[in-house]
Amino acid sequence: MHQRRKATDDHIIIDTSPSHHPQSTAHDSRLSPSTISNSRTVSSRTNSSNNNGYHHRHRFDVLTYLIFLFLLLMISIEMLAYRSLNVVVANTADDNHSQPSPISDNSRPKIDVNANTDPSLLSKQPPKKTVSPTTPAKAFRLQSAIRASHKNSHYWKTHTPDEVPPLPSDEQHDGNDTLTLPPVIAYVVTLTKCTKKSGGMDGAAVLMHSVRRNSYGWTRPPFDVDERYHPHYGGRGGKYRYRMYAIVDPEASPDDASSKGDCARFLRKLGYVILHRAPLVPLFPITSEYYDMSGGNDFFQSYKNSGYLGSQRSTSGPLARPADEAEHRLRVMMHNDGCCGYTETLKLHVYGLVNHPIAVHLDLDSLLLRPMDDLFDAMLAPKTSENPLPLARGPKTKTPDYTIPIDAAFTRDYNQVNDPKPEAQVGYQGGFLAVKPSLEVLERYKQILQKGEFVLTPNWQERGWGGKFGAFYGSLTFQGLVPYYYEVVAPEHAHNEMELDRCVFNQMADNPRKSTYKFPRATPLDAKKMGFRDTKRCRDGRKDCSDTDCQRVHPKDTVTTHFTFCKKPWDCSEGLPGTVADPTCKGLLREWYAIRRELEDYWMMLGETSTTSANKSNEISYRESETISNVRRQRDNKSEGMSEHYLDYCTKEGGQGYMSMVEPDGPITD
């Protein structure tokens, strides 16, 4: 009774103020009827409140449980979708290239799940509204890849690849004297989509000028500028002439009036020759599922009938597609591979420039610091003695035969090797390839794609082209196809390639050793402070790789560089502070900014002479007063507190701090 009254007294204390009930205290044993009634009411309300709280918490727990079950269900469906990626969906065309009825671009395609599908697998399909590349669960990814391929193919129904313009004369007449001019080297970039705002077009302009200043006919004009802004290397001309090309995907065509065509139009303005090119073979069968593919020009008919990726793959043997692998699996993988998907194979058209004795493919974030004359000499003029070119020293490096011309030069990308071993397959770095153009070689690449013999393991891991060249970045396209050709497909006496020292050509300032960090990193100066360190494992599988420590190589010893680890100049990279690679990166970045400055001075000089000389220049320049004012205003905007290697082109670190080049005025026309 005492405990019960104490509980009641507690309710009184909580609910009733002593100022309103002066005679009621916590120790008063005499309770009035009204007080007891009041306490019961309060107690009832409190219990009701507790019950409501219980039900609220109960509802909350049930809701949490249901959300958890829903998430678990979605994860299970996702895992099931990827595990069942090999289930075959409706084919967009059968072996006889039958044409399904066209459907609207705005409606999702209906998929016949019964077409060529194992009935036992259909019962295991996830719900129809999930997504999967090669099952009804994720058919949207597959259909997106097919749609993109068909859009590209449809373009060629009314277009043909651009012809290569005739080369300039090999002779120069000076009075009674005739001078034989050196060969013209083709320098090639590839444009698959327009990203003009990112700074890549500044990269194209500076790359072109770095080629110009290291080629035949260049003499550095007496620019009146502060020597602090002068480039340190090269710039004294070279033995060979040059021409710049841009291989362009229809998605970035200059004929497109939208912003998609801005980049190609700017490249053409700079002086690049634009070459529209189709993939060597279509990624998917050409059908009228999304576009009317009937009729078309002769090129389109030939392209349509030449097969598609994997159309000639063996049906038996170790390179055949397993029965449980989806028909379109490889095509979807290639569509999504690397930076640019299947369009990365457009780089292979560098072999088609047979008007030139040599063609060099470079990425837009590359730069020439010195002429490549020694390399071109080796590719054109065979020698009986050893060549002075710096070769790589990796476990797969082979000494070429110097008594016959070199037909290709490349560098390997050991940074993509996950498990370094001497026998590990290594891709060729996609930012540099020098070749002797050959339509025969181009045809062999076409046959490789038609066969589509890219092997996957039972758990869908990559074994690669021919079961060997895979499991590294870009292996499905350019970086895997090129080594597969030279090391497997090319006839024994039909190739003589050279692996160059990657610290000299295509220099990326990379670390030859693996890091404890999950990605390749430069050697830290203070491992404890940086949080990672080098391991003893060399990325090329050797025990000692100190002879290929590119991160420590001075820019003066570099011929070409590729801004990957050092980041892009238009990203206003600070280099790699806290690592041994920092001085190398800052030196390479500073050279890019200096060559940009020299280019702007060159355009200013052309602008001045074009307005006073009778010989009007057909080159772009800075000549309009407003353009010149913009350039000078930009240069007057000094970047206080920024590193000297930026040469006042960055107001702060990061892409937002980069000052883009003032676009030059077009050529003067009569």
Beta strands, then each sheet from edge to edge (+ up, - down):
strand 1: 171-174
strand 2: 177-180
strand 3: 184-191
strand 4: 241-248
strand 5: 273-276
strand 6: 359-362
strand 7: 366-368
strand 8: 408-412
strand 9: 428-435
strand 10: 454-456
strand 11: 462-465
strand 12: 497-499
strand 13: 513-515
strand 14: 534-538
strand 15: 560-562
sheet 1: 1+ 2-
sheet 2: 5+ 4+ 3+ 6+ 9- 8+ 12+
sheet 3: 7+ 15-
sheet 4: 10+ 11-
sheet 5: 13+ 14-
end
